Amino acid sequence: MLFGSALTSLGAWIYLSLFHGNFWQKGPILDQKPAPASAPDVAVVIPARDEAESIGACLTSLLEQDYDGKLSIILIDDESTDGTADIARTLPDPHERLTVITGAKRPAGWSGKLWAVHQGEQEALTRIGPYGYVLLTDADIMHAPEHLASLVAKAREDDLDLVSEMVALNCESHAERFLVPAFVYFFAMLYPFSRIASEHSRIAGAAGGTILLRRRALDRIGGIKALRGALIDDCTLAAHVKRSGGRLYLGHSALAWSIRPYRGMKDVWHMIARTAYVQLRYSPLLLLVTVLGMAMIWLLPIGLTLFGKGRERRIGLLTYLLSCLTFVPTLRRFGLPLWRAIPLPLVAAFYMAATIGSAIDHHRGVGVRWKNRSYTDETS
């Protein structure tokens, strides 16, 4: 039985390495592109709840975009208590691009973020023509001056309905260096970028930090209200766009980065746990299958390497080395030494534990709190 399990684990890694959309490779990177020949209208929508630490830098980077077309920036203050909106209103805005909206009380059936985005969407649609675009971004993202023009150029050049990027994440603290690269790696494993782009694959995904959406695609899916109860809003939006016949792109950004720090492992734990059980559709059966699958893929090889004997140990070592090898491109992207691939099974165990913790919190009725909201009753 142990030999069979070892072979199954090795077979799984051979499949993942060779036949799973090349998820582990560096992936596409959207760098600066020449400005589009014609610059369509763009409205940027930023939901913000208690973002006083980052909102000034985020909005300033958007206000300073080098974009030839009409640009509107719409901030929706989602019941902040730290003066987020006041900071936004004091920013220099020589071109009168910024509008600050005080968000209305969230109605039943809506997730908090999407209710804020919906309100911004309604304003955005009054600012752009039928061939315009809406850029959804977060209040902790910084944008290089040429970022918006490059996004629009990519969308128009490849006739894309949705252009999304994984922005560069903070990787300074010990917790970030240990856990954040794996977050990008695991995300790509779940949503291989090449399959997202393929019209022949049902896989759809996006990263909420940067989503440029064609207005016609937004109209086609029925607007943000079509997603109103979603907690994994970025991937849900991408799925709606792809099912409606839209073309997607997801890559890495060289022109946008997050300034939200994850100072300790607890911060990363909450980032994972707030949506992990949602991803499994709150199903105990899917949780069990996921945990067993992760144990087979991540824990068995290192266990056989350390404690196995004979052929089982050799197979375990080969499988473990193969898994480490697939992590190398991600480490290089973050500028981290290759030895950090060695504790990858331990990192995977941390993510497994956070996923189990997410399920336990849900069934205890505790939920995961984010920005002083509980995700157990987010849509109640």
C-alpha positions in Angstrom: 0.0 0.0 0.0 2.8 2.4 0.8 4.5 1.7 -2.5 1.3 2.3 -4.3 0.7 5.6 -2.5 4.3 6.7 -3.3 3.7 6.0 -7.0 0.4 7.9 -6.9 2.1 10.9 -5.4 4.9 10.8 -8.0 2.3 10.4 -10.8 0.4 13.4 -9.5 3.5 15.5 -9.7 4.4 14.3 -13.1 0.9 15.3 -14.3 1.1 18.7 -12.5 4.6 19.4 -13.9 3.9 18.5 -17.5 0.2 18.6 -18.2 -1.4 21.2 -15.9 -1.0 24.3 -18.0 2.6 24.9 -17.1 1.3 26.5 -13.9 4.7 26.6 -12.2 6.5 28.5 -14.9 7.2 32.2 -14.6 4.0 33.2 -16.5 3.2 36.2 -18.6 4.3 39.6 -17.3 2.6 42.8 -18.4 5.3 45.4 -18.7 5.1 48.9 -20.2 3.5 48.9 -23.6 3.2 51.7 -26.1 0.1 53.9 -25.5 -2.9 52.8 -27.6 -3.5 54.6 -30.8 -6.8 55.8 -29.5 -7.5 56.1 -25.8 -11.0 55.1 -24.8 -12.8 56.3 -21.7 -11.8 54.6 -18.5 -13.4 54.8 -15.1 -11.4 53.4 -12.1 -13.5 52.0 -9.2 -11.9 51.7 -5.8 -13.9 50.3 -2.8 -12.3 51.4 0.5 -13.1 50.5 4.1 -10.7 51.9 6.8 -7.8 52.4 4.4 -6.3 55.6 5.8 -2.8 54.1 5.8 -2.7 53.5 2.1 -5.5 55.5 0.3 -3.4 58.6 -0.2 -0.6 56.8 -2.0 -3.0 54.7 -4.0 -5.1 57.6 -5.3 -2.1 59.8 -5.9 -0.6 57.1 -8.2 -3.9 56.9 -10.1 -4.3 60.7 -10.3 -0.9 60.9 -11.9 -1.6 58.3 -14.6 -0.1 59.2 -18.0 -3.2 58.5 -20.0 -4.4 60.5 -23.0 -8.1 59.5 -22.8 -10.8 60.6 -20.4 -10.0 59.2 -17.0 -12.4 59.2 -14.0 -11.5 57.9 -10.6 -14.3 56.9 -8.3 -13.7 56.1 -4.6 -16.5 54.5 -2.6 -16.1 55.0 1.1 -17.5 51.8 2.6 -18.5 53.0 6.1 -14.9 53.8 7.1 -14.2 55.0 10.6 -10.7 56.2 10.2 -11.1 59.2 7.9 -10.4 57.4 4.6 -12.8 59.7 2.7 -11.4 62.9 4.3 -7.9 62.0 3.2 -9.1 61.4 -0.3 -10.9 64.7 -0.6 -7.7 66.6 0.4 -5.5 65.2 -2.4 -4.4 67.5 -5.2 -6.6 66.8 -8.2 -5.7 69.4 -10.9 -7.5 67.5 -13.7 -10.6 67.0 -11.6 -10.5 63.2 -12.1 -11.5 62.1 -8.5 -15.0 61.6 -7.2 -15.5 60.4 -3.6 -18.8 58.6 -2.9 -20.1 58.0 0.6 -21.4 54.4 0.4 -25.0 53.6 1.3 -25.9 51.0 3.9 -25.3 47.5 2.6 -28.6 45.7 1.8 -29.2 42.0 2.5 -27.9 39.6 -0.1 -24.7 41.6 -0.9 -21.2 41.1 0.2 -19.7 44.3 1.6 -17.0 44.8 -1.1 -19.3 44.1 -4.0 -22.0 46.5 -2.7 -19.3 49.2 -2.7 -18.1 48.2 -6.2 -21.7 48.2 -7.4 -22.2 51.8 -6.3 -19.0 52.8 -8.0 -20.1 50.9 -11.1 -23.3 52.9 -11.3 -21.3 56.1 -11.3 -18.6 54.8 -13.6 -21.2 53.9 -16.3 -22.2 57.6 -16.5 -18.6 58.5 -17.2 -17.7 56.2 -20.0 -19.0 55.6 -23.5 -20.1 52.2 -25.0 -16.5 51.3 -25.9 -15.0 52.3 -22.6 -13.5 50.3 -19.8 -13.9 50.0 -16.0 -10.8 49.4 -13.9 -11.4 47.6 -10.6 -8.6 48.0 -8.1 -8.0 47.9 -4.4 -7.1 50.8 -2.0 -3.7 49.3 -1.2 -2.4 49.2 -4.7 0.2 51.5 -6.2 0.3 52.1 -10.0 3.2 53.3 -12.1 2.3 56.3 -14.3 2.2 54.2 -17.5 0.1 51.3 -15.9 -3.3 52.2 -17.1 -2.2 53.0 -20.7 -0.4 49.6 -20.8 -3.5 47.8 -19.6 -5.7 49.4 -22.2 -3.1 48.7 -24.9 -3.0 45.0 -23.9 -6.9 44.8 -24.0 -7.2 46.4 -27.4 -4.2 44.7 -29.0 -5.5 41.2 -28.1 -9.2 42.0 -28.2 -9.7 41.0 -24.5 -12.8 41.5 -22.4 -10.9 41.2 -19.1 -7.3 42.0 -18.3 -6.2 41.1 -14.8 -2.8 41.1 -13.0 -1.4 39.7 -9.9 0.3 42.8 -8.6 3.7 42.5 -6.8 3.1 41.6 -3.2 5.1 42.7 -0.2 7.9 40.2 0.6 9.9 41.9 3.4 9.0 40.4 6.7 10.0 36.9 7.8 6.3 35.8 7.4 6.0 37.3 4.0 9.2 35.6 2.7 8.1 32.3 4.1 4.5 32.3 3.0 3.7 34.9 0.3 5.6 33.4 -2.7 3.7 30.2 -2.0 0.4 32.1 -2.2 1.2 33.1 -5.8 2.4 29.6 -6.5 -0.7 27.9 -5.1 -3.0 30.4 -6.9 -1.4 29.5 -10.2 -1.8 25.8 -9.4 -5.5 26.3 -8.9 -5.9 28.7 -11.8 -3.2 28.1 -14.5 -2.8 31.3 -16.4 -2.5 29.6 -19.8 -5.8 27.8 -19.2 -7.5 31.0 -18.1 -6.5 32.5 -21.5 -7.6 29.5 -23.5 -11.0 29.5 -25.1 -11.0 25.7 -24.9 -10.7 25.6 -21.1 -13.5 26.3 -18.6 -11.0 27.6 -16.0 -11.5 31.3 -15.3 -9.7 33.4 -12.8 -8.6 37.0 -12.0 -6.8 38.8 -9.3 -8.7 41.6 -7.6 -5.8 44.1 -7.4 -6.1 44.9 -11.1 -9.1 44.0 -13.3 -9.7 46.0 -16.5 -13.1 45.2 -17.8 -14.6 46.1 -21.1 -18.0 47.8 -20.6 -19.7 45.6 -23.2 -18.6 42.6 -21.2 -19.9 44.1 -18.0 -23.2 44.8 -19.6 -23.4 41.3 -21.1 -23.1 39.6 -17.7 -25.7 41.9 -16.1 -23.3 44.1 -14.2 -21.8 43.6 -10.7 -25.2 42.8 -9.3 -24.8 39.4 -11.0 -22.1 38.6 -8.4 -23.7 40.3 -5.4 -23.3 37.5 -2.9 -19.8 36.3 -3.9 -17.0 36.4 -1.5 -14.3 35.3 -4.0 -15.4 38.2 -6.2 -12.5 38.4 -8.6 -12.7 34.8 -9.8 -16.5 34.8 -9.8 -16.4 37.9 -12.1 -13.9 36.2 -14.4 -16.1 33.1 -14.6 -19.2 35.1 -15.5 -17.2 37.0 -18.3 -15.8 33.7 -19.7 -19.2 31.9 -19.7 -20.7 34.8 -21.6 -18.1 34.3 -24.4 -15.5 36.9 -23.1 -11.8 36.5 -23.6 -9.5 36.7 -20.5 -5.9 37.4 -19.6 -4.3 36.9 -16.2 -0.6 37.6 -15.7 1.9 39.2 -13.4 2.3 43.0 -13.2 5.6 44.9 -13.5 3.8 48.2 -13.1 1.6 47.8 -10.0 2.3 46.6 -6.4 0.6 46.2 -3.1 1.6 48.2 -0.1 -0.4 46.1 2.4 2.1 44.4 4.8 1.7 41.0 6.3 3.8 41.5 9.4 3.2 38.0 10.9 1.9 34.6 10.2 -1.4 35.5 11.8 -2.0 38.1 9.1 -1.4 35.5 6.3 -3.5 33.0 8.1 -6.5 35.3 8.1 -5.9 36.1 4.4 -6.2 32.4 3.6 -8.9 31.5 6.0 -11.4 34.2 5.1 -12.1 32.5 1.7 -10.6 29.0 1.9 -13.8 27.2 2.9 -15.8 29.4 0.5 -13.6 28.0 -2.3 -14.8 24.6 -1.2 -18.4 25.7 -1.3 -18.7 25.1 2.5 -18.6 21.3 1.8 -17.2 19.0 4.5 -16.7 16.3 1.8 -14.7 18.7 -0.4 -12.7 19.7 2.6 -11.9 16.1 3.4 -10.9 15.3 -0.3 -8.8 18.5 -0.4 -6.9 17.7 2.8 -6.3 14.1 1.8 -5.1 15.3 -1.7 -2.8 17.9 -0.2 -1.4 15.3 2.2 -0.7 12.9 -0.7 0.9 15.6 -2.8 2.9 17.5 -0.1 3.3 15.6 3.0 3.8 12.0 1.8 6.9 12.7 -0.3 8.8 14.4 2.5 7.6 11.8 5.0 8.9 9.0 2.8 12.2 10.9 2.3 12.8 11.3 6.0 11.3 8.0 7.4 10.8 5.6 4.4 13.1 2.8 3.3 14.3 1.4 0.1 12.3 2.1 -3.1 9.6 4.1 -1.2 12.3 6.5 0.1 13.8 6.8 -3.4 10.4 7.6 -4.9 9.6 10.0 -2.1 12.8 11.8 -2.6 12.3 12.1 -6.4 8.8 13.4 -5.8 9.9 15.9 -3.2 12.7 17.2 -5.4 10.3 17.6 -8.3 7.9 19.6 -6.2 10.8 21.9 -5.1 11.9 22.3 -8.7 8.5 23.6 -9.7 8.7 26.3 -7.0 12.0 27.8 -8.3 10.5 30.2 -10.9 8.3 31.7 -8.2 11.2 32.2 -5.9 13.2 33.9 -8.7 10.3 36.2 -9.4 10.4 37.3 -5.7 14.2 37.5 -5.7 14.5 34.9 -3.0 17.3 32.3 -2.6 16.5 28.8 -4.0 17.0 27.1 -0.6 13.5 28.5 0.3 12.1 25.7 -1.8 13.2 23.2 0.8 10.5 24.0 3.5 7.7 24.0 0.8 5.9 21.0 2.4 5.9 22.9 5.7 4.4 25.9 4.0 1.8 23.7 2.4 1.0 22.3 5.8 0.4 25.8 7.0 -2.1 26.5 4.2 -3.8 23.1 4.9 -4.2 24.1 8.6 -5.6 27.5 7.6 -8.1 25.8 5.3 -9.2 23.5 8.1 -9.3 26.5 10.5 -11.6 28.3 8.0 -14.0 25.3 8.0 -13.9 25.0 11.8 -14.7 28.8 12.2 -17.6 28.5 9.8 -19.2 25.6 11.5 -18.7 27.2 14.9 -20.5 30.2 13.6 -17.5 32.4 14.4 -16.4 33.1 10.8 -13.4 35.1 9.8 -13.5 38.8 10.5 -12.1 41.2 7.9 -12.3 45.0 8.2 -14.7 44.5 11.2 -17.1 42.4 9.3 -17.8 38.7 9.8 -17.8 36.5 6.7 -20.3 34.1 8.3 -23.1 36.7 7.8 -21.6 38.8 5.0 -24.6 38.3 2.8 -27.2 38.2 5.5 
